[in-house]
Amino acid sequence: MPLIPEEPQIHESAQGPRVTPASGRTAPTPRPVPGPRPAAPPRPGRPGPVRPMPAQRTPREQAVPAPGPSAKPAAPAAVTPQIQLVPASADGALDAAEEAVDLLLESGRAPGEVLVITTGEPHPWAAHELSFGEAAYWAQHDAGDDVFYADAAVVRRAASRPVVVVAVNGGSGDVAATALPLALGRAGALLIVCGDPQQINSVLAAGV
């Protein structure tokens, strides 16, 4: 009778854990819990970026505040017009004023820069323009293209011009005393007064 070889019996301890028929997989081996990761050492030869320290201001720089928006520049000082006196009688004051205007124009002044004021009889040009009505007369003034002649009674309406020439050719002393301060206020750079020096000086000494 032949012998039937026996199947080798493998013990469970040598074969490992038994496979369960449900899953057919071995039970997973639990992984160890990782510990804290050590910091990586800096690479040699490449140091990390160095942040510069902020510059420290001196106490004076810290104490001085920046100027605020409300700061205003100082206003320029007012310029006082120059005053020239041309001696003339009441009858010759208008002619002296005409000569002064001619000299101004010859020196380079534009006609529109000159205003002539009379204290007595009006200048013939003013009388001629007023014959066309006050509207046409003051239109010439507003245009500012030529020498403008005005009576002392209406000088308050006249605008300022660089040069004002006053002909004291009559009228009362009160008219001259009123006209000269007004003329000075209308003169931007130069005031020329033609008339009696004693009368003019008395007015000028009073505060013109």
C-alpha positions as CSV (number, residue, x, y, z in Angstrom):
1,M,0.0,0.0,0.0
2,P,1.5,3.3,-1.0
3,L,2.1,6.0,1.6
4,I,0.2,9.3,1.4
5,P,2.4,12.1,2.3
6,E,1.2,14.2,5.1
7,E,0.6,17.9,4.5
8,P,3.0,20.0,6.4
9,Q,1.5,21.7,9.3
10,I,2.4,25.4,9.6
11,H,2.0,26.8,13.0
12,E,0.2,30.2,13.3
13,S,3.1,31.7,15.1
14,A,5.4,31.2,12.2
15,Q,2.9,32.2,9.5
16,G,1.9,35.5,11.0
17,P,-1.6,36.7,11.9
18,R,-4.5,34.7,10.7
19,V,-6.4,36.0,7.7
20,T,-10.0,36.6,8.5
21,P,-12.4,35.3,5.9
22,A,-14.4,38.5,5.9
23,S,-11.8,41.0,4.5
24,G,-9.0,38.8,3.4
25,R,-6.6,41.5,4.5
26,T,-4.2,41.6,7.4
27,A,-4.8,44.1,10.2
28,P,-2.7,47.3,9.6
29,T,0.2,47.8,11.9
30,P,-0.3,51.1,13.9
31,R,2.1,53.9,12.9
32,P,4.1,55.7,15.5
33,V,3.0,59.2,16.4
34,P,5.5,61.7,14.9
35,G,7.2,64.0,17.4
36,P,8.0,67.8,17.0
37,R,9.9,68.6,13.8
38,P,13.3,70.1,14.5
39,A,14.0,73.5,12.9
40,A,16.1,73.4,9.8
41,P,19.5,74.8,10.3
42,P,20.4,77.8,8.1
43,R,22.2,77.1,4.9
44,P,25.9,77.9,5.0
45,G,27.0,80.9,2.9
46,R,23.5,82.4,2.5
47,P,22.5,84.4,5.6
48,G,18.9,85.6,6.0
49,P,17.9,89.1,5.1
50,V,18.7,91.8,7.7
51,R,16.1,94.5,8.1
52,P,17.6,97.9,8.6
53,M,16.8,99.8,11.7
54,P,14.6,102.9,11.3
55,A,16.5,106.2,11.4
56,Q,16.1,108.1,14.7
57,R,15.1,111.7,14.5
58,T,16.8,114.3,16.7
59,P,14.8,116.1,19.4
60,R,14.8,119.2,17.3
61,E,13.3,117.4,14.3
62,Q,10.6,115.9,16.5
63,A,9.7,119.2,18.2
64,V,9.3,121.3,15.0
65,P,5.7,120.8,13.6
66,A,4.9,120.9,9.9
67,P,3.4,124.1,8.7
68,G,-0.4,123.9,8.6
69,P,-2.5,124.9,5.6
70,S,-3.7,128.0,7.4
71,A,-0.3,129.7,7.1
72,K,-0.6,132.8,4.9
73,P,2.2,134.8,3.3
74,A,2.8,138.3,4.5
75,A,1.1,141.0,2.5
76,P,3.3,143.2,0.4
77,A,3.9,146.7,1.8
78,A,1.8,149.4,0.1
79,V,3.8,151.6,-2.3
80,T,3.4,155.4,-1.8
81,P,3.3,157.4,-5.1
82,Q,5.9,159.9,-5.8
83,I,4.7,163.6,-5.7
84,Q,6.0,166.3,-8.0
85,L,5.1,170.0,-7.8
86,V,5.0,172.2,-10.9
87,P,4.7,175.9,-9.9
88,A,2.0,177.7,-12.0
89,S,-0.6,180.3,-11.6
90,A,-4.3,179.5,-11.6
91,D,-4.5,180.7,-15.2
92,G,-1.4,178.7,-16.4
93,A,-2.1,175.5,-14.4
94,L,-3.9,173.8,-17.2
95,D,-1.2,174.6,-19.7
96,A,1.4,173.3,-17.2
97,A,-0.6,170.1,-16.9
98,E,-0.7,169.7,-20.7
99,E,3.1,170.1,-20.9
100,A,3.4,167.4,-18.1
101,V,1.2,165.0,-20.1
102,D,3.3,165.6,-23.2
103,L,6.5,164.8,-21.3
104,L,5.0,161.7,-19.9
105,L,3.9,160.4,-23.3
106,E,7.4,161.2,-24.8
107,S,9.0,159.3,-22.0
108,G,7.1,156.2,-22.9
109,R,3.9,156.3,-20.8
110,A,0.9,155.0,-22.6
111,P,-2.0,157.5,-22.9
112,G,-4.3,155.1,-21.0
113,E,-2.0,155.4,-18.0
114,V,-2.6,159.1,-17.4
115,L,-5.5,160.7,-15.6
116,V,-5.9,164.5,-15.5
117,I,-8.0,166.3,-12.8
118,T,-9.0,169.9,-12.9
119,T,-10.2,172.0,-10.0
120,G,-11.6,174.9,-12.0
121,E,-12.9,175.0,-15.5
122,P,-13.0,171.5,-17.1
123,H,-10.5,170.6,-19.8
124,P,-11.8,171.2,-23.4
125,W,-11.6,167.5,-24.1
126,A,-13.9,166.7,-21.2
127,A,-16.3,169.4,-22.2
128,H,-16.4,168.0,-25.7
129,E,-17.0,164.4,-24.6
130,L,-19.7,165.4,-22.1
131,S,-21.6,167.1,-25.0
132,F,-22.4,163.6,-26.2
133,G,-23.8,162.6,-22.8
134,E,-22.3,161.1,-19.7
135,A,-22.7,157.5,-21.0
136,A,-20.3,158.2,-23.9
137,Y,-18.0,160.2,-21.6
138,W,-17.6,157.4,-19.1
139,A,-17.3,154.8,-21.8
140,Q,-14.1,156.5,-22.9
141,H,-13.0,156.2,-19.3
142,D,-13.8,152.5,-19.1
143,A,-12.0,151.8,-22.4
144,G,-8.8,153.2,-21.0
145,D,-7.3,153.8,-24.4
146,D,-6.5,157.6,-24.0
147,V,-5.7,160.3,-21.5
148,F,-8.8,160.9,-19.4
149,Y,-9.8,164.4,-18.2
150,A,-12.1,164.6,-15.2
151,D,-13.4,167.4,-13.0
152,A,-12.6,167.3,-9.3
153,A,-16.3,166.9,-8.5
154,V,-16.5,163.5,-10.3
155,V,-13.0,162.2,-9.5
156,R,-14.4,159.7,-7.0
157,R,-15.9,157.8,-9.9
158,A,-12.6,157.6,-11.8
159,A,-10.5,154.5,-11.6
160,S,-6.9,154.4,-10.5
161,R,-4.1,155.0,-13.1
162,P,-0.3,154.9,-12.8
163,V,0.0,158.7,-13.2
164,V,-2.4,161.4,-12.1
165,V,-1.9,165.0,-13.0
166,V,-3.8,167.7,-11.1
167,A,-4.3,171.2,-12.5
168,V,-5.2,173.6,-9.7
169,N,-6.8,176.0,-12.2
170,G,-9.3,177.7,-9.9
171,G,-12.0,176.7,-7.6
172,S,-12.2,177.3,-3.9
173,G,-9.5,176.2,-1.5
174,D,-11.8,173.5,-0.2
175,V,-12.0,172.0,-3.7
176,A,-8.3,171.7,-3.9
177,A,-8.0,170.3,-0.4
178,T,-10.5,167.6,-1.3
179,A,-9.2,166.9,-4.8
180,L,-5.6,166.3,-3.8
181,P,-6.2,163.5,-1.4
182,L,-8.5,161.8,-3.9
183,A,-5.9,162.3,-6.6
184,L,-3.2,160.7,-4.4
185,G,-5.5,157.7,-3.8
186,R,-5.9,157.3,-7.6
187,A,-2.2,157.5,-8.4
188,G,-0.4,154.2,-8.7
189,A,3.2,155.5,-9.1
190,L,3.3,159.3,-9.7
191,L,1.2,162.4,-8.7
192,I,2.0,165.7,-10.5
193,V,0.4,168.8,-9.1
194,C,0.4,172.0,-11.2
195,G,-0.6,175.2,-9.3
196,D,0.3,177.7,-6.7
197,P,3.1,176.2,-4.6
198,Q,2.0,177.9,-1.3
199,Q,-1.6,176.6,-1.7
200,I,-0.4,173.1,-2.6
201,N,2.1,172.9,0.2
202,S,-0.5,173.9,2.7
203,V,-2.7,171.0,1.6
204,L,0.2,168.6,1.4
205,A,1.3,169.6,4.9
206,A,-2.2,168.9,6.1
207,G,-1.7,165.2,5.4
208,V,-1.8,164.5,1.7
